[in-house]
Amino acid sequence: MARVINFNAGPAALPLAALERAQAELLDLESTGMSVIEHSHRGKAYDAVHQQTLALVRELLKVPDSHEVLLLQGGASLQFAMLPMNFLGKDQSADYVITGSWSKKAFAEAKLIGNARAAANVAVDGKFTRIPKAAELDLDANAQYVHITSNNTIAGTQWFDFPETKAPLIADMSSDIMWRPIDVSKFGLIYAGAQKNIGPSGLALVIIDKALLAKEKETTPSILRYSTHANAGSLYNTPPTFSIYLMRNVLEVVKAAGGLEAMERKNREKGDLLYSAIDADADFYRCPVEKGSRSLMNVVFNLPTPELEAEFIKAASEKGMVGLKGHRSVGGVRVSIYNAAEKAWVETLVSFMADFRKGK
Ligand SMILES: Cc1ncc(COP(=O)(O)O)c(C=O)c1O
């Protein structure tokens, strides 16, 4: 079996042990004589998987009793719409901090529903290279909520200190959920498409404060209301059972590896290694992101010309390193090093970067 070094931005590499477990159990889940995909979602075998997944989220993120954990469909993009559909009235306002393409998309959806305001927009000539300072946020005292994107997958920027807000803080954590421990009680709602750090695409994790849930608009259709899913234990309709099963496998691996403290240590080591290599040769490898805002999940950089970037990406893929092409909207190189990316992968890349440079 030849597995590559997978630096994909999402769907992204998952822990090998989680995939191997799925492989071993595919035809026969725990001596039930059938695959998890073939089990009834109301049956005992699947229910055990479902409850384990919810419990692991609670345990790893230390989710307080004040918050519900939900497993939903439609990816993170459905959350862009579902959030304002539930909490933003036609005549109410909500604050959006614009730090990249995904926050722009979330903002655009909210504008269709109510008065969404940009509390900050850090774009300069259309480029996003930093996270705003707390003092730069122009927050509306009457906002229903404040929305941030904790990690900007395309721009390669990340929030390390979350803003203090009077209104409930909402975070799209699609590309950095579980990269480190966080204080969940500070958030009104956290959502994350699973396909970077925790599982397969299509599945979304939502953690919501019950106090916020109580403010839900009653005119929103049932399937799109958070309370529907909270009241049904995320079993209102048939859930994506295989995706949830795989998420359970991933979270078991994270727990066995030492939980989120261990993830943070590993992620910081990988980030330090890669940013040090970039900075050590700053005439050749240039990171456009301000120090202090540099993402530890998606490391972006440029070479002196687009031609050299294309040559770099091709040569790396010939050495078994894939997924390095920057997002089509910004170009350059992007190295996605989520929880499942091994430190050895980054060491291989860093050594390749030095060799590539020597040949120029
Ligand atoms: C930060 C962020 N938010 C939202 C999305 C959209 O997620 P989905 O494709 O699950 O709708 C992505 C996808 O890559 C993302 O990186």
The ligand as an SDF file (V2000), in Angstrom:
LIG
                    3D

 16 16  0  0  0  0  0  0  0  0999 V2000
  -13.3560   28.0560    7.0020 C   0  0  0  0  0  0  0  0  0  0  0  0
  -14.3360   27.3470    6.0990 C   0  0  0  0  0  0  0  0  0  0  0  0
  -15.6460   27.5860    6.2330 N   0  0  0  0  0  0  0  0  0  0  0  0
  -16.5470   26.9690    5.4620 C   0  0  0  0  0  0  0  0  0  0  0  0
  -16.1750   26.0650    4.4840 C   0  0  0  0  0  0  0  0  0  0  0  0
  -17.2280   25.4060    3.6420 C   0  0  0  0  0  0  0  0  0  0  0  0
  -17.4120   24.1110    4.0700 O   0  0  0  0  0  0  0  0  0  0  0  0
  -18.4020   23.0830    3.3640 P   0  0  0  0  0  0  0  0  0  0  0  0
  -17.7720   22.7380    2.0490 O   0  0  0  0  0  0  0  0  0  0  0  0
  -18.4540   21.9360    4.3300 O   0  0  0  0  0  0  0  0  0  0  0  0
  -19.7050   23.7390    3.1850 O   0  0  0  0  0  0  0  0  0  0  0  0
  -14.8200   25.7710    4.3270 C   0  0  0  0  0  0  0  0  0  0  0  0
  -14.4390   24.7770    3.3080 C   0  0  0  0  0  0  0  0  0  0  0  0
  -13.3520   24.4920    2.9970 O   0  0  0  0  0  0  0  0  0  0  0  0
  -13.8770   26.4280    5.1540 C   0  0  0  0  0  0  0  0  0  0  0  0
  -12.5700   26.1890    5.0110 O   0  0  0  0  0  0  0  0  0  0  0  0
  1  2  1  0
  2  3  1  0
  2 15  2  0
  3  4  2  0
  4  5  1  0
  5  6  1  0
  5 12  2  0
  6  7  1  0
  7  8  1  0
  8  9  2  0
  8 10  1  0
  8 11  1  0
 12 13  1  0
 12 15  1  0
 13 14  2  0
 15 16  1  0
M  END
$$$$
